[in-house]
Amino acid sequence: MSPSNEKDSRTMKPVKYTMWILLTTLIMGTSFPVGKIGMVYAPPFLLMGIRYVLAGGLMAWFLRKRLLPAGWQAWLKIIWIGLFQSAGVMGCAYYSMNWITSGESAILTFTNPLLVIMISALLYRLTYRFSQWIGVILGLVGILLTFGWHMSFSPGTWIGFGGAVSFAASTLLIKRWGERYDTFVLTAYQMLAGGAVLLLLSAWTEQPHFIVNVTSVAVLLWLTLACSIIQFSLWFYLLQHSDPAQTSSYLFLAPFFGVLSSWILLGEQVQWFVGAGGILIGIGIFLVNRRSTALNRKNHSSELHRYSSSAN
């Protein structure tokens, strides 16, 4: 089978692709208001620690027959990824909700594609197209509009932004190290590592408690099964059966669903400047990833051309 035919066989039909991407980003968005509900019954670090230890443990058990990484250096890299991806991102996101709304936290967290561009340009001297930098500028203006309209930056704003920085760092680490690991094994064990760090942080900074009732158990099950295991599985399935850059461009839907679900579940009111800022951030992320998609298609076309030339 030629590479082009193999690529076509892995591509989903548009209706199926649209359905899965909407479901995945919807689940991502709901993790913010559902988590804020859970914080009524448990402090944020404890809640996230339990979530990731349960999700990572379940995934590790199902994947127990797969090949595991060898050597302490490989495991150390997984721990570093878990420190940023699970502990840093959601730990900051949930802790920030002590000051800001869950919708605002969602908007901040998913600004990470903009930060990836900026960090890559500074650290790795990578060059980007004009439209990508326009996207970064629009996204930054959106952040300022969303949180600085009255110049009242709260501690939660900076903590939530710290989660976005952590998200960008984990993205770069996964891009650098991820190909060495089985994707699902990496996902499971980085969640276990991040969850363990969050539990230690809870024991050190919080008064750990978990009030058991129907609501708290339902929240924990949703966060563990839907927002961790199902969400990650769907996301990796989409990445494996589509253009990864194109799929990543739809991440801007997650904060939209976060704000929408926060309004439905928590009754959080969305001010016009928050909505306008969220739209600008979404457009910015779309421009950043849309350019990347075009570049990926060009690179993929070049690879096919080289393959055909060598075959002939």
N, C-alpha and C positions, 0 to 999 in steps of 0.2 A: 504493500500500500504506500502510495506517495505521501509526502508530508502534507500536501494540500488536501488530499482525500481524508487523511487522518484528522486534520484540523476540522474539516467539515463534519466528520462523524461525531466530533466532540461538541459541536455547537448546537445549542438548544433552539427550538422554535421560538419565534418572538413572543407569542402569547405565554408560553411556559416560562420563558426568561423573565418577562415583565411580572408575572405572578410571583415568582420566587424572590425577585429583588424587592418587590413591594412588601412581601411578608417578612423578609429578613430585616429590612430597615425599620419596619413597624415594630418588630420585637426589640431591636436596638433602642428605639425611642422610648418604649414603655418601661425600660429598666430604670429610668430616672424617676418618674412619679411613683412607680411601684416600690422602688427603694426608699423613697421619702416616706411612704406609708409604713414601711418596715422599720424605719428609724424611730417610730413611736414605741416600738416594742424591744428594740435593741440599739445600742450605739453603733455608729457607722462602720468603724473598723472591725468590730466583732461580726456585724451582719455580713460584710463583704468577705471576711475571713472564712466564716462558715460556708458561705456560698461557693467560694472557689475551692475549698478543701473537699466539699461534697462533690462538686462537678468534676474536679480533677481526679478525685479518687474513683468515681464511677467510670470515667473515660479510661483511666489507667487499667481498671479491672477488665473492661471490654477489650482493650488492646493488649492484654497481657502476653499474647502469643507473638506479637510483633517484635522486630529486632530493636533493642534498646541501644542508646548511645554507649560507646566504650570510652573509658578514661575519665579522670576527674575534671580535665579541662573542658570536655564536652558538656558535662553536667554543670560546671560552673557557668558556662555560657547560657544554658537553659535557666539557671537561677537569675542571672542578670536580666534576661528577657522577662522573666516573671516579675522581677522587682519593678521594672518599668511598666510592663503591659497590664498586669493584673493589680499589683499593689499600688503602683503610682497613679495609673489612670483612674480607676474606679475608687480608690481610696481618697484621692483628692476630690473627685466629682461628688461623692457622697458627703464627705466632710464639709465641702463648700455649701451644701444645702442647709447648713445651720444658719447661713446668712442670706443666701440668694434662693430664688425659686428653682424648682427642678427643670423648668423650661430653659432658664438662663444657663444653668449648669450644662444642659445638653448642647446648647449653642456653643458655649466655650469649648467643651471637650472635643467637638468635631471640627474645630478649626485646625486640627493637626496637619492636614495636607498643605496648608499655607506655611506652617512652620517648617515642614520637611523641605520645602523649596528654599527657604531662607537659610536653614542650617546647612543644607547641602552646598549652597553657593558659598557660604563662609568657610566651612571646614574642608570641603572636597574640591573647591574651585570649579564646580560644575556650572555650565552655562545654560540658560533657559531662554525660551523665545519671548518676544515682546508681550504676547497675549497672556503668558503665564505670569509675568510681572504685573500686568494689569489686574489679573485675578488676585494676586497677593495684595495689591493696593486696595482693591474693592473690599477684600475680606477684612483688612485692618481697619478701614473706614467703618465697616459694618460693626466690628467689635467696639470701636469708640462710640458709635451711635447707640448701640445697645446698652452699654454700661456707663457711658460717660455723659449722658444727656444733661444730667444735673451735677456732673463732676462729683458723684458720691460713690467712689470706689470703696467697697467694703472688703474686709478680710476674705470673704467668700469669693470675691471676684479674682483676687490674686491666687487663691488656692485652686480655684477652678481652672485658671489659666495654667497653673503648674501641672494640672492633669493633662492639658493639651500638649505641653512641652514634653511630658513623660510619654505621651502617645507618639509624638514625633520621634523621640529617642528610640522607643521600642520598634517603630517602623523601620528605622535605619539599621538597627541591630538585626532584625529579622531578615532584612534585605541582604545584609552582609553575611550572616551565619545560617540563615534558614534552610538553604539548599542542602546542607549536610545532614538534615534530620528528616525523619518521617513526619509529615505535617501534623497528623493527629497525635502522634506521640509527643511532639513538641508542645502542642496545645495543651494536652493533659498535664504534663509535668510542669510547664510554666505556670499553669493555674494552681497546682499544688504548692509550688514554691512561693508564688505571690500570696496565696491564702495563708500559708504558714507565717510569712512576714507580717501580714495584717493581724493575725491572732496575737503575735508577740507584741505588736504595736498597741493593740487593744489592752493587753495585760499591763502595759507600761503606762499608757496615757488615759485609759478610760476606767470606769467601774463596770466591768463586764456583767451583763445580765441579758437574759432573753425571756420575755414574757410569752408563755405558750398559750395560744388560743387559735381559733379557726383562722382568723385573719393573718396572724403572724406566720402560721404554718403554710397557708396558701401563698403568701408573699415569698417565703423561702423556697417553696417548690417552684414557683414561677421563675424566680431569679436563677435557681440552680438548673432546672430542666430546660426551660424555654430560652432564657436570656444568656445561658452559658452553653449547654450541650447542643441544643437544637440550633441556636443562632450560629455558633461556630461551625457546626456541620453544614448548614445551609450555605454559609459564607464561603467555606472552602470548596463546596460543591460548585458554586457559581464561578469561583476563580479558576477551577479546573476545567470547566466546560464553556468558557467564554473568554473574551479578551480581558485580562486582569485590569488593565488601565481603564477600559471603558466601564467595567463593573465598579471599580473604586470611585469613579466620578459620581456615582449615585449615592455615595455616603452623605451628600448634603441633604438627602431625604430624612436621615435619622434625626437631626435636630428639629426638623419640621414636625415629624411624628412625635418627638419628645414634647414639644410645645403643645401640640394638639391633644395628646393623651393627658398632659398635665392639666389642661383646661377641663377635660372630661372627668378625670378621676379626682382631681383636687380642687377644681373650681378656680385655678389660678387665672387671674385676668392678665391679658397680654396688652400692654400699652402700644400705641402706634409706632413709637420709635424702636421698641424691642422687635416688633414684627418687621419694620423696615430694615433694621440692622441684620436680622436673620436672613432676609431675602438677599441683601448685599453679600453676606458671607456665603450663602448658597451659590450665587452667581460666580463669586470669586473662586470657590472650590471647583465648580464646573469648568471654568476657563482653564484652571491649572491642569486638571486631569484630561480635558478635551484635547489640549495640545499634546499631552503625553500619549494619548490614544493614537493620534496621527503619526507621531514618531514611531510608536511600536509597530504600526501597520507598515511604515516605510522599512523598518528594520526587518520585519517578518518577510516582506517582499524581497529584500536583498538576500536574505538567507535562502529563500526558495530559489532565487535566480542562481546563487552559487551552487546549490544542491543540484539543480538541473544541468548546469554547465559541467560539474564534475561527473555526473551520471552519463552525459553524452561523450 
